[in-house]
Amino acid sequence: MTLPSNSARCLVVDDEPLVRRSVVRMLEPLGFTCLEAATGKEGLDALDQTGELPLIISDLRMPELDGMGFLAEVRQRWPDTAVVMLSGMAETSTAVDALQLGAADFLLKPVAVKEMHARVVRVMEKRSLVIQNRYYQAHLEQQVHAQAERIKELFLEGVQMLARALEAKDAYTRGHSIRVSQYAVATATELGFDAAALETIRIGGELHDIGKIGMREAVLHKPGSLTDDEFRQVIEHPALGERMLSPLARETPAVLRIVRSHHERIDGGGFPDGLSGEGIPFEARIVAVADSFDAMTTERPYRESRSPSEALDELRRVAGSQLDGSAVEAFARAFPDSEDLPVSA
């Protein structure tokens, strides 16, 4: 019955030199190199110099700092050290107290060699399993987190490819999502959003129209007025986009709020939920400004484009009724020279 030779050192603490030497001789065949201390205080001093040890054998009754006080200190400062308590008194309550304080085992003097070996091997095996379990648990959590992040990345990449495919179908809106994302991030930066929130707005801006994938091309390209059925398709695209992106809900719920609410109006006349004022998520209000500007400066089948300065004037005109006023002004600050804005060709 032996432990691996690298199971390292242990500390034997007892105020009786003969007992200490006897315990050391018992432990040496198990591969331990033992340090000795006559009191709990000396034991703590030794640990301060050596650092955490895998095993301590400690007497219960000692001067200066008794075994219980020593045990409490060790458990607080070196929680992975296995402490086996020794006592010459067969008191059940004492053993229970020691185990409740965190002792790995409790032995009565005199201890037979076979019993010492059996108990120490069991204690060290348990300690090893606890440490291994903690290591595997930590690394498993890291692996699960990394896999979840990669799954989210792949999902986003797939959805972004769908968004590009949607724009490829419509020459009038090519590049629209990227521009909306850029405008929205610059506006949110003016408003003091932090890096994480800016990334959410970037993604939400890119994906805000993803629900239009469910719309017929004839509706997307129609130059004249829409029928009731066609208009219903238009007002349903934010909710459809939210459903498509629902796998992101746990990690990035703000992206879903942008996708669902970017067509809501401050006065409550928007869709799909008829939200108004502060009831509209702020991220969606920012993207709505960016979306409106890019829509106005892009030629569409049903109207010609406006110049950037004309579009900015229109944003200000509808601020407070259709669009959030603070978001409009932040957009204007982000792009003080509207003629230099990267609108579509």
C-alpha angles and dihedrals in degrees: 000000000000138000122225111285091241094058081111130204136345136194125231115199120189134130091223111080094203092054091049093052091047092053091046091053089051093052100043094075087058090061099261126140104208133213119200134217130177098209141022090254092053088048092055090047090053091049091049087059100041102032124218117354125196096232140027126182109197136180117230102221113054137139124255095014118018126215096266093052091045091049092051092052093048093048091051097046103029106024095170093060113105110225121198114192125214126203137172091208121081098216116147093202091056092052091048092049091051093049091048089052088057106269112157092217143347124225132186122226130275094047121197116229094239092050092049091050094047094048095045093048090051093046093049092047091052091048091050092050092049092051093045091049091051091049094048091045092052093047092044090054089049092049092047090049092048091049092048090050091049091049089051091049092050091047091050092047090052093048092046089053088053090051090053089048090052092053091045088062091056119051089190094063101036108141092009097123094048092049092047089050092051093047092047094049092049091049093048089049089057088052092054101252115166126239096268093050091047090054090051091051091047091055093041091050092052093048102035094109098038090116090068087079084082092057123095116249089234089063094045092051101035110129097197138052119312124240119237090261092049092048089050088058090053096051092045096057096086093054091044090051090051091053091049091053096041093113085072092057097100096051105028112021090158089067089058091049090054093049094047100041108034091104096051116113130220090236093053096252097115134093158295096006105014092236119171141198116335089000089078112084109254092230089057091049089055093049090046090060092049091045093050093049094049092046091053095047093047122080111242131190091253100045146009123259124261127226117259092251092050090048091050090051089052092050089055092046092057095038109125095021107050102003136037109263096214091051091050092051092046088052089051091050091048090054106030092165101053093185090067094057114124097246123165121277 
